[in-house]
Structures are given as C-alpha cells and as structure tokens.
C-alpha cells in the first residue's frame, strides 16, 4: 500500500504530528490498560505512525512500534530514540514474541479494505498475544456525518495552507473517502485521496472474537462507555482468551 502517494501527511512527518497533536488516543489507552490490562507492561503498537501515542505510554519501558511507512518510522526514531521502532506490514509482521498490550490506533485498520486483509491483521494480533493480553483498537465504525465541503487553515512548522475537505461514502464497499485540497501559501496545490474501510460495531466485534479475543468495551463517549454509539470513531478493548486465531 503506497499510502504516502495519497496523503500529504505521510510524506511530511512533521505535518503528521501537527495534524494529530490533539489526539486523545494515548489517554484513552492509558485508561483502558489501567482498567483491563497490565499497567507498565510490554506494549506493541501496530501502525504506530510517528509513535507519539506509544511514546506517551512512558510507564511501559518495553515498547515496540511497527508502521508500513518508512518515512514515518525514520522520523519517529529521531524523535523517540528510546523506542524500538520498525518498518513492517500490519498483515504480515511477526516479531516472535507476545505482549501485555497490543494497540492498533488511528486509521491503521481502516486502510485495509478487503476482508482477507482484515483477517490477516487480526491473525497478526493473535500471533503476538497470550491469554490475558489486552487488544486496543481505535477505528472508524461509521461514515462521517459531514457531507458539505469544509475549509480550514493549517499552520505547521513546514507548511502553511488553506485546506478544503470533502467526504464521500460508498455503502456497498463500506469505504469512506476523504478528498483534501491543499492550497499552499507558496502557490502550489496538493491533493489527498484517502480511502478508509468502515467496520461496523458488530462486524468489528466478530473479527475480534474469531481471532481469540473477548470484547470488553466499545464506546464513543469516554464518560459513558455503556451508552449509545454516537460518533464515527470508537475504541474497542478485548482480552485474549486463547492466544491463537480461530479463522
């Protein structure tokens, strides 16, 4: 998957950090690990990006991050030299060990559009789990409710631009497409064409269960984990019960 060709943030890691600086993923993971897992235990982050979330879990000295994008890993290694960071594919990577916590955050799972690829990812989760391992996934569970184009201003260390964003939804393929047009202050224009597979809640829980994990919680409102799912993105936490995939 050549994600960088379709997403300016993957070509410019510093911009990636700017766009994700308000993410609450690390805080959510800390709470879920505290409630269901092993605080201070080993952590594997599959699809770690620039490893900001993994670095924020500073209470865990044994932290490994894997991402498909070499430029993101190179940037992350410079920013977080204390982390074990590697280039690898979520579908195929095998590290030959298990972890207390496995993370798959952001859009990592959503970039896998086909059922076989999603099953391969969950097989990877199972390959690095043992009974008691907690799996935390944050992914898109519904298409964006926004249909009208939106415009905004991005000011980053290396980029200044007016950005127009449009969303499209294909119910047949469950693909949510995001188009972004970047009008840079230097007069150049760049385009993004980002496609993400939506996994509906029961579908996500089914993949999790078939991979040998028991779902523990799925929510969109952190202060009401048992309430209705009202957002487009949700964290799921599950505990490994078998340590092996049932595919």
Secondary structure, DSSP 8 states (H G I E B T S, - for coil): --GGGG-HHHH-HHHHHHHTTT--HHHHHHHHHHHHS-TTS-EEEET-TTSHHHHH-TT-S-EEEEES-HHHHHHHHHH-TTSEEEE--TTT---SS--SEEEE-TTTGGG--SHHHHHHHHHHHHHT--TT-EEEEEEE-S--S--S-EEEEEE-SS-EEEEEEEEEEETTTTEEEEEEEEEETTS-EEEEEEEEE---HHHHHHHHHHTTEEEEEEES-TT-TTS---SSEEEEEEEESSSS---
